[in-house]
């Protein structure tokens, strides 16, 4: 809990409340803050339950002992004791009565649920009596046939449907569109805790995600996500992560995701654009505190796709997606070399909290704009190199952008040029020519030094990219597909905001 900003309070035996602003510098009793910035509004103890309501400024000016509350993922720790402290200066250790939860305290914009229209219909994609195994991380993958319809609908909301009393065990769910390359998928679900690369690996395109504690995804009143057209999926796959924290063996689940649709079409069709690193050349060396992986939606792609749409497209929400080592994620926006405000930024990314983030203001992407997705990875606990892939022990670096109007455009991403990777490890070239070896095997077997790690980080930041620009409906409709391009030149980077500390240590 080092570095934590802590509020401690209770109601004593006389019915009087005690409330303190403290901070932590080590695994010890939190220290009393000289600047008391947490303020108690209400305190009550009744029938063995204590309720405290308190407030604090988002930025107190105490840069050294208080954490600024931002739109990033915030990790909230909690602890309690069954007995009151002996005195305000002698607070007993909680002895395991504690926990932690990641939440976004300040979402970019609140998507408030609205009354459903009279003609709304509901499609439920629910797990079919899945037995939750007694383990902390249990994943279940289930395919569904999308209901057959002879007309176009707009999805106006996604929400979770949770089996009663299973709410604490359903950690997160993701719904993915499957390509039409295969005519049908098996509707038999399977345990995908260790390997999602069997059937279902093709279903890569995120439709929505839900995480424990989050609400519904509500689309703006002028935008709906089309379903029922020739461009829309026939099959979807839902991945459910269960956290069976008390290892129960009697849990059976029917939770899932509900689509709310209407035949009354809104003004715009919404689309979903996958940006970032394709994944095939992600390499994260071991023992790195913050290693960069960067994907580019290149200006040549936006120029070609938006050639007949000079007004561009408008982005209204984003879904950051990376795996266990990711600590930071930023979706940058570049126009003519000038960096605009970030589309999305999270300096405390948590794999266990993935949700749709509505933007405060819609962002216009014009022809010739670059979108750069940057991920920072902590691999200090890894002893070997980590590569890109679907498994949670592998890595991804993607930002899904909801936009309108929908075009024949669903991905704009890149991978690092292999010749540039070989600049760091040239001796791998001869081994890569061995047909019996996986092409990344020489990198996996290398003895990674600090120098090699820094060289690869430099290549990752500025190296040549191979561009992927297209749609899931057609394989390669745009001429820049698989073409090499230099990393975008940013002549005027976005200036970082400076902290102003009004309270000195």
C-alpha positions in Angstrom: 0.0 0.0 0.0 3.0 2.3 -0.3 2.0 5.5 -2.0 -1.6 5.3 -1.0 -3.8 8.2 0.0 -5.9 6.9 2.9 -9.0 7.9 4.9 -9.6 6.2 8.2 -12.8 6.6 10.3 -15.1 5.0 12.8 -17.8 5.7 15.3 -16.7 5.1 18.9 -18.7 3.6 21.8 -20.0 7.1 22.8 -21.5 7.6 19.3 -18.9 10.2 18.3 -17.2 10.0 15.0 -13.4 10.0 14.4 -12.1 10.7 10.9 -8.5 11.1 9.6 -6.6 11.9 6.5 -3.5 9.6 6.4 -0.9 8.4 3.8 1.4 5.4 3.5 5.1 5.3 2.7 5.7 1.6 3.6 4.0 -1.5 5.0 3.3 0.1 8.3 0.5 2.1 10.0 -0.4 5.0 7.7 0.9 8.3 8.8 -1.2 11.3 9.8 -1.3 13.9 7.0 -0.4 17.4 8.2 -2.9 18.7 5.6 -6.3 17.1 6.4 -8.0 17.1 2.9 -10.6 14.4 3.4 -13.7 15.9 5.0 -16.4 13.8 6.8 -20.0 14.5 5.8 -21.9 11.8 7.6 -21.1 9.0 10.1 -23.4 6.3 11.5 -23.1 3.0 13.2 -26.3 0.9 13.4 -26.9 -2.8 14.0 -23.2 -3.5 13.6 -22.8 -1.6 10.3 -20.7 1.5 10.0 -21.5 4.1 7.3 -19.1 6.9 6.5 -19.7 9.5 3.8 -16.8 11.9 3.0 -15.5 14.2 0.3 -12.2 15.5 -1.1 -11.0 17.8 -3.9 -9.9 16.0 -7.0 -6.6 17.8 -6.8 -5.8 19.0 -3.3 -2.5 20.6 -4.2 -0.7 18.2 -1.8 1.4 16.5 -4.5 3.6 14.6 -2.0 0.9 12.9 0.1 -2.3 13.0 -1.9 -3.0 11.3 -5.2 -4.8 13.3 -7.8 -8.2 11.7 -8.8 -8.2 11.6 -12.6 -10.1 9.8 -15.4 -7.5 7.0 -15.2 -8.2 3.7 -13.7 -7.9 4.1 -9.9 -7.1 1.3 -7.5 -9.1 1.6 -4.4 -7.9 -0.4 -1.3 -10.2 -1.1 1.6 -9.8 -2.6 5.0 -11.7 -2.8 8.3 -11.6 -4.1 11.8 -14.3 -5.7 14.0 -13.3 -3.5 16.9 -12.7 0.3 17.3 -9.2 1.5 17.7 -7.9 2.0 21.2 -7.2 5.7 20.4 -6.9 7.9 17.3 -3.2 7.2 17.4 -3.3 3.4 17.9 -5.0 1.8 15.0 -4.9 -2.0 14.9 -3.8 -4.0 11.8 -6.7 -5.3 9.8 -5.4 -8.9 9.7 -6.6 -9.9 6.3 -9.9 -8.0 6.4 -9.0 -6.1 3.2 -9.4 -5.9 -0.5 -8.7 -3.9 -3.7 -10.8 -2.9 -6.6 -10.0 -1.0 -9.8 -12.6 1.6 -10.9 -12.8 4.6 -13.1 -14.0 7.2 -10.7 -14.3 9.9 -13.3 -15.6 8.5 -16.6 -15.0 10.8 -19.5 -18.7 11.2 -20.0 -21.7 9.7 -18.3 -23.9 7.5 -20.6 -27.1 7.6 -18.8 -29.7 4.8 -19.5 -32.7 6.1 -21.3 -36.3 4.8 -21.5 -36.5 2.1 -24.3 -38.6 3.0 -27.4 -41.9 1.2 -27.7 -40.6 -0.9 -30.6 -37.4 -2.0 -28.8 -36.5 -5.7 -29.0 -34.0 -7.6 -26.9 -31.4 -10.2 -28.0 -29.9 -12.1 -25.1 -26.7 -14.0 -25.5 -26.6 -16.1 -22.3 -24.3 -18.9 -21.1 -26.1 -22.3 -21.1 -25.9 -23.5 -17.5 -22.1 -23.3 -17.3 -20.6 -25.0 -14.3 -18.0 -22.6 -12.9 -14.9 -24.6 -11.9 -13.4 -24.0 -8.5 -10.5 -21.8 -9.6 -9.7 -18.1 -9.5 -9.4 -17.6 -13.2 -11.9 -19.6 -15.3 -12.8 -18.5 -18.8 -15.7 -19.9 -20.8 -16.1 -19.2 -24.6 -19.5 -19.6 -26.2 -20.6 -19.1 -29.8 -24.1 -17.9 -30.7 -26.0 -17.6 -34.0 -27.3 -14.1 -34.4 -31.1 -14.1 -34.7 -32.3 -14.1 -38.3 -34.0 -11.0 -39.4 -35.2 -9.6 -42.7 -34.7 -6.0 -41.8 -32.1 -3.6 -40.5 -32.0 -2.7 -36.8 -29.9 -0.4 -34.7 -28.3 -1.5 -31.4 -28.8 1.3 -28.9 -27.5 -0.3 -25.8 -25.5 -3.3 -24.5 -25.9 -4.4 -20.9 -25.1 -7.4 -18.6 -27.6 -10.0 -17.6 -26.3 -11.6 -14.4 -27.6 -14.8 -12.8 -28.9 -13.9 -9.3 -26.4 -14.6 -6.5 -23.6 -15.1 -9.1 -22.9 -11.4 -9.3 -19.6 -11.5 -7.3 -18.2 -14.4 -9.5 -18.8 -12.9 -13.0 -15.6 -10.8 -13.4 -16.0 -9.6 -17.0 -17.6 -10.5 -20.3 -16.7 -9.6 -23.9 -18.8 -10.1 -27.1 -16.9 -10.6 -30.3 -18.0 -10.6 -33.9 -17.0 -13.7 -36.0 -16.1 -13.3 -39.7 -18.2 -14.8 -42.4 -15.3 -16.7 -43.9 -16.6 -19.8 -42.1 -20.2 -20.6 -42.8 -21.0 -21.7 -39.3 -19.5 -22.2 -35.8 -20.1 -24.9 -33.3 -22.5 -23.7 -30.7 -20.9 -25.9 -28.1 -19.1 -23.8 -25.5 -15.7 -24.7 -24.1 -13.3 -23.9 -21.3 -10.8 -21.4 -22.7 -8.9 -20.6 -19.5 -5.6 -21.7 -20.9 -6.1 -21.5 -24.7 -8.5 -19.4 -26.7 -6.7 -20.3 -29.9 -8.9 -23.3 -30.8 -12.2 -22.5 -32.5 -13.1 -18.8 -31.8 -9.6 -17.4 -32.5 -11.1 -15.9 -35.6 -13.6 -13.9 -33.6 -11.4 -10.9 -32.9 -13.6 -7.9 -33.5 -14.8 -6.5 -30.1 -18.5 -5.5 -30.1 -18.7 -4.7 -26.4 -17.1 -5.4 -23.0 -18.6 -5.4 -19.5 -16.7 -5.5 -16.3 -17.9 -6.2 -12.7 -19.3 -3.0 -11.3 -19.8 -1.2 -14.6 -23.2 -0.2 -16.1 -24.7 -0.5 -19.5 -23.1 0.8 -22.7 -25.6 3.4 -24.0 -25.0 4.9 -27.5 -25.7 8.5 -28.3 -29.2 9.3 -29.4 -28.1 10.0 -32.9 -26.1 6.8 -33.4 -27.0 3.1 -33.6 -24.9 0.1 -34.4 -26.4 -1.8 -37.4 -27.4 -5.4 -37.2 -29.2 -7.4 -39.8 -27.4 -6.1 -43.0 -25.1 -8.1 -45.3 -22.1 -6.4 -43.5 -23.1 -7.6 -40.0 -22.0 -10.9 -38.3 -24.0 -14.1 -38.5 -22.2 -15.5 -35.4 -20.8 -13.9 -32.3 -18.6 -15.3 -29.5 -18.9 -14.4 -25.8 -15.9 -14.8 -23.5 -16.8 -14.8 -19.8 -14.1 -14.6 -17.1 -15.2 -16.0 -13.7 -13.4 -15.3 -10.5 -14.4 -18.1 -8.1 -12.6 -16.5 -5.2 -13.9 -18.9 -2.5 -13.5 -22.0 -4.8 -17.1 -23.1 -4.7 -18.1 -26.2 -6.7 -21.8 -25.6 -6.7 -22.0 -22.6 -9.0 -23.9 -22.8 -12.3 -24.2 -19.7 -14.4 -26.5 -18.3 -17.1 -25.1 -14.8 -17.3 -24.5 -13.0 -20.5 -24.9 -9.8 -22.6 -28.1 -8.2 -23.8 -28.5 -6.2 -27.0 -31.3 -3.6 -27.1 -32.3 -2.9 -30.7 -34.8 -0.8 -32.5 -36.1 -0.9 -36.1 -36.6 2.9 -35.9 -33.2 3.8 -37.3 -31.2 6.7 -35.9 -29.5 9.4 -38.0 -26.1 7.6 -38.2 -24.9 4.1 -38.5 -22.1 3.6 -36.0 -18.9 1.6 -36.7 -16.1 0.1 -34.7 -12.5 0.6 -35.7 -9.6 -1.5 -34.3 -6.4 0.5 -34.0 -3.0 -0.3 -32.5 -0.4 -3.0 -32.9 -1.4 -6.0 -35.0 0.3 -8.3 -32.5 2.5 -10.5 -34.7 5.7 -8.6 -33.9 5.1 -7.7 -30.3 8.2 -8.5 -28.3 8.6 -7.5 -24.6 12.0 -8.4 -23.1 12.1 -9.6 -19.5 13.0 -7.4 -16.5 11.8 -4.1 -18.0 10.1 -1.6 -15.8 8.2 0.2 -18.7 8.7 -1.2 -22.2 6.9 0.5 -25.1 4.8 -1.2 -27.7 3.3 1.2 -30.3 0.8 0.6 -33.1 0.0 3.2 -35.8 -3.1 3.9 -37.8 -1.2 5.6 -40.6 -2.1 8.8 -42.4 -1.9 6.9 -45.7 -4.7 4.7 -44.5 -7.0 7.5 -43.3 -6.3 9.4 -46.5 -7.4 6.5 -48.7 -10.4 5.4 -46.6 -11.7 8.9 -46.1 -10.9 10.2 -49.6 -14.6 10.4 -50.4 -15.5 11.7 -46.9 -13.4 14.9 -46.5 -15.5 15.8 -43.4 -14.0 12.7 -41.7 -15.6 10.5 -39.1 -16.5 11.3 -35.5 -15.2 9.1 -32.6 -17.5 9.0 -29.6 -16.1 6.2 -27.4 -13.1 4.0 -26.9 -12.2 0.6 -25.5 -8.6 0.1 -24.5 -7.4 -3.5 -24.7 -4.1 -5.0 -23.5 -3.2 -7.9 -21.3 -1.5 -8.6 -17.9 1.8 -6.7 -18.2 0.2 -3.5 -19.5 0.4 -0.5 -17.1 -0.3 2.5 -19.4 -2.3 3.0 -22.6 -2.7 6.1 -24.7 -4.5 6.7 -27.9 -2.8 9.7 -29.5 -4.2 11.9 -32.4 -1.8 13.6 -34.9 -2.8 16.1 -37.6 -0.2 17.5 -40.0 2.5 16.8 -37.4 0.7 18.5 -34.6 -0.4 16.3 -31.7 -4.0 17.0 -30.6 -5.6 16.1 -27.3 -5.4 12.4 -26.6 -8.5 10.4 -27.6 -8.0 8.2 -24.6 -5.3 8.0 -21.9 -4.9 5.7 -18.8 -1.7 5.8 -16.9 -2.9 3.1 -14.5 -4.4 0.5 -16.9 -5.7 -2.7 -15.4 -6.4 -5.8 -17.5 -9.2 -6.7 -15.0 -11.1 -3.5 -15.7 -12.0 -3.3 -19.4 -15.1 -1.2 -20.3 -16.4 1.1 -23.0 -15.3 4.7 -22.2 -17.5 7.4 -23.6 -15.7 10.6 -24.6 -16.6 14.0 -23.2 -16.5 15.4 -26.7 -16.7 13.7 -30.1 -13.3 13.7 -31.9 -13.1 14.2 -35.6 -10.7 12.1 -37.6 -9.9 13.6 -41.0 -8.1 12.3 -44.0 -4.4 12.3 -43.4 -4.6 12.0 -39.6 -2.5 9.5 -37.7 -3.7 7.6 -34.7 -0.9 6.2 -32.5 -1.7 3.7 -29.8 1.0 3.4 -27.1 1.2 0.7 -24.4 3.7 0.5 -21.6 4.5 -2.9 -20.2 6.1 -4.0 -16.9 7.9 -7.3 -17.3 10.0 -7.2 -14.1 8.6 -10.5 -13.0 9.2 -12.3 -16.4 12.2 -14.4 -17.0 11.8 -14.8 -20.7 10.6 -12.6 -23.6 6.8 -12.2 -24.0 5.2 -12.1 -27.4 1.9 -11.0 -28.9 -1.1 -13.3 -29.0 -4.6 -14.0 -27.7 -3.6 -15.7 -24.5 -3.6 -13.5 -21.4 0.0 -14.5 -20.8 0.8 -13.0 -24.2 0.3 -9.4 -25.1 -1.9 -7.1 -27.1 -2.0 -3.3 -27.6 -5.2 -2.2 -29.2 -7.7 0.7 -28.9 -11.2 0.1 -30.3 -12.9 3.3 -31.4 -16.7 3.6 -31.9 -17.3 6.1 -34.7 -19.8 7.4 -37.2 -20.8 7.3 -40.0 -19.9 3.7 -40.5 -17.7 3.1 -43.5 -16.2 0.0 -45.1 -13.5 0.2 -42.5 -12.9 -1.9 -39.4 -9.2 -1.9 -38.7 -6.3 0.5 -39.1 -3.2 -0.9 -37.4 0.4 -1.9 -37.9 3.2 -4.2 -37.0 6.9 -3.5 -36.5 9.0 -4.1 -39.5 11.0 -7.3 -39.1 14.2 -5.9 -40.7 14.1 -3.1 -38.1 13.8 -5.7 -35.4 16.9 -7.5 -36.8 18.9 -4.3 -36.3 18.8 -5.2 -32.6 19.5 -9.0 -33.0 21.1 -9.5 -36.5 22.3 -13.0 -35.7 18.7 -14.1 -35.6 18.5 -13.7 -39.4 20.3 -17.0 -40.3 18.2 -18.9 -37.7 14.9 -17.4 -39.0 15.7 -19.0 -42.4 15.4 -22.5 -40.8 12.0 -23.9 -41.9 11.9 -26.0 -38.8 11.9 -23.0 -36.5 9.1 -20.6 -35.5 10.3 -17.3 -36.8 10.3 -15.7 -33.3 12.2 -18.6 -31.7 15.7 -16.9 -32.0 14.3 -13.8 -30.1 12.8 -16.1 -27.4 16.1 -17.9 -26.9 18.3 -14.8 -26.8 20.1 -13.7 -23.7 18.5 -10.2 -23.4 20.8 -7.6 -22.0 19.8 -4.1 -20.8 21.5 -2.7 -24.0 19.5 -4.9 -26.3 16.3 -4.0 -24.4 16.9 -0.3 -24.8 17.8 -0.8 -28.5 14.5 -2.6 -29.1 12.6 0.0 -27.2 14.1 2.7 -29.6 13.1 0.6 -32.6 9.6 0.1 -31.1 9.3 3.9 -30.7 10.5 5.0 -34.1 11.0 2.0 -36.4 9.4 1.3 -39.7 5.8 -0.1 -39.6 3.9 -2.5 -41.9 0.5 -1.1 -42.4 -2.8 -3.0 -42.2 -5.8 -1.1 -43.4 -9.1 -2.7 -44.3 -12.3 -4.3 -43.2 -13.6 -7.6 -42.0 -16.0 -7.8 -44.9 -13.3 -7.8 -47.6 -9.8 -9.0 -47.0 -7.8 -6.1 -48.5 -9.8 -3.3 -50.2 -7.2 -0.6 -49.8 -3.9 -0.2 -51.6 -1.8 0.6 -48.5 -2.6 -2.9 -47.0 0.7 -4.6 -45.9 2.8 -1.6 -47.2 5.9 -0.4 -45.2 5.7 3.2 -43.8 7.9 5.3 -41.7 6.8 6.2 -38.2 4.7 9.4 -38.3 6.7 12.6 -37.6 5.3 14.6 -34.7 6.7 18.1 -35.0 4.7 19.6 -32.2 4.0 17.0 -29.4 1.2 17.5 -26.9 2.5 19.3 -23.8 2.2 17.4 -20.6 0.2 19.1 -17.8 2.4 20.4 -15.0 1.4 19.7 -11.4 1.1 22.8 -9.2 1.9 21.9 -5.6 0.4 24.5 -3.2 1.3 22.3 -0.2 5.0 21.6 0.3 6.3 18.6 2.4 
